[in-house]
Amino acid sequence: MGAVYSLGYVFAADSVDAESKQPQAINFSIDYKIQEFPNVTGEEVIEIFNGENIHLEYTVLNNELDDISIIGVGGVLFDPVTKEIKANLTSGAVGPLVLGTNETKTFVQDIPLNLIPDTYIFSPQVFIVLEDQIKMVPVRGQMATVSDLPISWFNPQLLFLELILISTLVGAGYFAYQTWGKQYVSSSIPSQGKAKKQPVAASASASGSKSYDSSWLPEHHLQKKKKAN
């Protein structure tokens, strides 16, 4: 990704010459590529999303006569227009990774994304030890737009929420039916009970006389009827 960043200066409080007030020069070079965008150059703008991780793969070269130890990585994100620092990159320990003279090594920095959607310039920083002094090495910047991931209806988390919502609605509907709806439906349907059988009138016999059931007649009436006979 882009040309190798040849570091001419390392910024640290103990590396500034008291008379010149200039950072001490160091013969050390470092660059990185983004594993998720292997063909993107430093002049391009990458599009990344919150909730994802990007991985910076560094390549470092020590041209000093002494060994250099890489002990950590960090960095900042700043506004490309105002240069105001907006956030810090997650810091992490490295190794220590020791580089002898003219030795080249690589390592990876994992950066989780959880930022306010906006355009930033990523400015990584590498911390090294040279001549028993800790120094901070700034690395080239990379412009990036950070956005929230578009929501998909098939997202597992969203599907789970949809299932909970549907279950809640079904449960509420069933409860409402059992509490009010069932009673209303029952009262609105007319009764369909069996009709009571009416007493069957005595049928006329073939001779024209009527037959009847004498069990319901009073006893004194039956006696009188017998005497009359």
C-alpha positions in Angstrom: 0.0 0.0 0.0 1.8 3.1 -1.2 5.5 3.8 -1.0 7.5 2.8 2.0 7.4 5.5 4.7 11.0 6.4 5.4 11.1 7.7 8.9 13.5 10.6 9.3 12.4 11.6 12.8 11.2 9.9 15.9 9.2 11.9 18.4 9.9 11.5 22.1 10.8 13.8 24.9 14.2 12.3 25.4 15.1 12.3 21.7 15.0 16.1 21.1 18.2 18.0 21.1 18.1 20.7 23.7 19.9 23.3 21.5 18.3 22.7 18.1 14.9 21.7 19.5 14.7 19.3 16.5 13.7 15.7 16.8 16.6 13.3 16.7 17.0 11.5 13.3 16.8 7.8 13.3 17.5 5.4 10.4 14.4 3.3 10.5 11.6 2.8 8.0 8.1 1.4 8.4 5.0 1.0 6.3 1.8 -1.1 6.4 -0.9 -2.5 4.2 -4.5 -3.1 5.2 -5.2 -6.8 4.9 -8.8 -6.2 4.0 -7.7 -3.8 1.2 -4.4 -5.2 -0.1 -4.5 -3.1 -3.3 -5.5 0.2 -1.9 -2.8 2.9 -1.8 -2.3 5.6 0.8 -3.8 8.2 -1.5 -7.1 6.4 -1.8 -10.1 6.5 0.5 -11.3 3.2 2.0 -14.9 2.5 3.1 -15.2 0.6 6.4 -18.0 -0.3 8.7 -18.6 -0.3 12.5 -18.7 -3.7 14.0 -15.9 -4.9 11.8 -12.1 -5.2 12.4 -9.3 -4.1 10.1 -5.8 -5.4 10.3 -2.7 -3.3 9.6 0.2 -5.5 8.5 3.4 -3.6 9.2 6.8 -4.1 7.5 9.7 -2.6 9.4 13.4 -2.2 8.5 16.2 -1.3 10.9 19.1 0.5 9.3 20.6 1.5 12.7 23.8 0.1 14.0 22.1 -0.9 17.2 19.2 -3.3 17.7 15.7 -1.8 17.8 12.8 -3.4 19.8 9.2 -2.8 18.8 7.1 -3.0 22.0 3.7 -1.6 21.1 1.3 0.1 18.6 -1.4 2.7 18.9 -2.4 5.8 17.0 -5.1 8.5 16.6 -7.8 9.4 14.1 -8.2 13.0 13.2 -10.4 15.2 11.0 -9.0 15.5 7.5 -10.0 19.2 7.3 -9.4 20.6 10.8 -6.7 18.1 11.8 -8.5 17.8 15.1 -8.0 14.5 16.9 -11.4 12.7 17.0 -10.5 9.4 18.6 -7.6 7.1 19.6 -6.8 3.7 18.1 -6.8 0.8 20.4 -3.3 0.4 21.8 -1.7 -3.0 22.0 1.6 -4.6 23.0 3.9 -6.1 20.5 6.6 -8.7 21.3 9.0 -7.2 22.1 10.0 -7.7 18.5 13.8 -7.3 18.2 15.3 -6.2 14.9 19.1 -6.3 14.3 20.9 -4.1 11.9 19.4 -4.3 8.3 16.8 -6.7 9.5 13.2 -6.6 8.3 10.2 -8.0 10.2 6.4 -7.9 10.0 3.6 -7.8 12.6 -0.1 -7.1 12.6 -2.2 -4.6 14.5 -5.9 -5.5 15.0 -8.2 -2.5 15.0 -11.9 -3.0 16.1 -14.2 -0.3 14.7 -16.7 1.5 16.9 -16.8 5.1 15.8 -19.2 7.9 15.0 -19.9 7.6 11.2 -17.6 10.2 9.6 -14.5 10.6 7.5 -11.2 10.2 9.3 -7.5 9.9 8.7 -6.0 6.9 10.5 -2.6 7.8 11.9 -0.9 4.7 13.5 2.0 5.0 15.9 4.6 2.4 16.7 6.6 2.4 20.0 10.2 1.3 19.9 13.1 1.0 22.2 16.5 2.3 20.9 19.5 2.8 23.1 17.4 2.1 26.2 15.0 4.9 25.3 11.3 4.5 24.4 10.4 6.4 21.3 7.1 6.9 19.4 7.3 6.5 15.6 4.4 8.0 13.6 3.4 6.1 10.5 1.7 7.5 7.3 -2.0 8.2 7.4 -4.8 6.5 5.6 -8.1 8.3 4.9 -11.3 6.3 5.5 -15.0 6.8 5.7 -16.7 4.9 8.6 -20.3 4.0 8.3 -22.8 1.8 10.2 -23.5 -1.6 8.7 -26.7 -1.7 6.7 -29.4 -3.7 8.5 -30.4 -6.9 6.7 -33.7 -8.7 7.4 -31.8 -11.9 7.4 -29.3 -10.7 10.1 -29.3 -13.4 12.9 -29.7 -10.8 15.6 -32.6 -9.1 13.8 -34.3 -12.4 13.1 -34.1 -13.2 16.8 -35.7 -9.8 17.6 -38.4 -10.4 15.0 -39.2 -13.8 16.5 -39.5 -12.3 20.0 -41.8 -9.5 18.6 -44.0 -12.0 16.7 -44.3 -14.3 19.8 -45.2 -11.3 22.0 -47.9 -10.2 19.5 -49.4 -13.7 19.3 -49.4 -14.1 23.1 -51.1 -10.7 23.5 -53.7 -11.6 20.9 -54.4 -15.0 22.6 -54.7 -13.3 26.0 -57.1 -10.7 24.6 -59.3 -13.4 22.9 -59.5 -15.4 26.1 -60.3 -12.4 28.2 -62.8 -10.5 26.1 -63.2 -12.0 22.6 -64.3 -15.5 23.6 -67.1 -14.1 25.9 -68.3 -11.7 23.1 -68.4 -14.4 20.5 -70.4 -16.7 22.8 -73.0 -14.0 23.7 -73.5 -13.1 20.0 -74.3 -16.6 18.8 -78.1 -17.6 19.4 -78.7 -20.7 21.5 -79.2 -23.9 19.5 -80.4 -26.2 22.2 -82.8 -29.0 21.4 -86.5 -28.1 21.3 -88.5 -29.6 24.1 -90.9 -32.3 23.0 -94.5 -31.3 23.3 -97.2 -33.7 24.7 -98.5 -35.8 21.9 -102.3 -35.6 21.6 -104.1 -38.8 21.9 -104.8 -40.3 18.6 -108.3 -41.4 17.6 -108.8 -45.1 17.4 -110.3 -46.8 14.4 -113.8 -46.9 16.2 -113.7 -43.1 16.8 -113.1 -43.3 20.6 -110.2 -41.5 22.2 -107.6 -43.3 24.2 -105.9 -41.5 27.1 -103.6 -42.1 30.0 -105.7 -42.5 33.2 -102.7 -42.4 35.5 -103.0 -38.6 35.9 -106.7 -38.6 36.9 -107.6 -38.1 40.6 -108.5 -41.3 42.5 -112.0 -40.1 43.5 -112.8 -39.4 39.9 -111.8 -42.9 38.9 -114.0 -44.3 41.7 -117.0 -42.4 40.5 -116.5 -43.5 37.0 -116.4 -47.1 38.1 -119.7 -46.7 40.0 -121.3 -45.2 37.0 -120.4 -48.3 35.1 
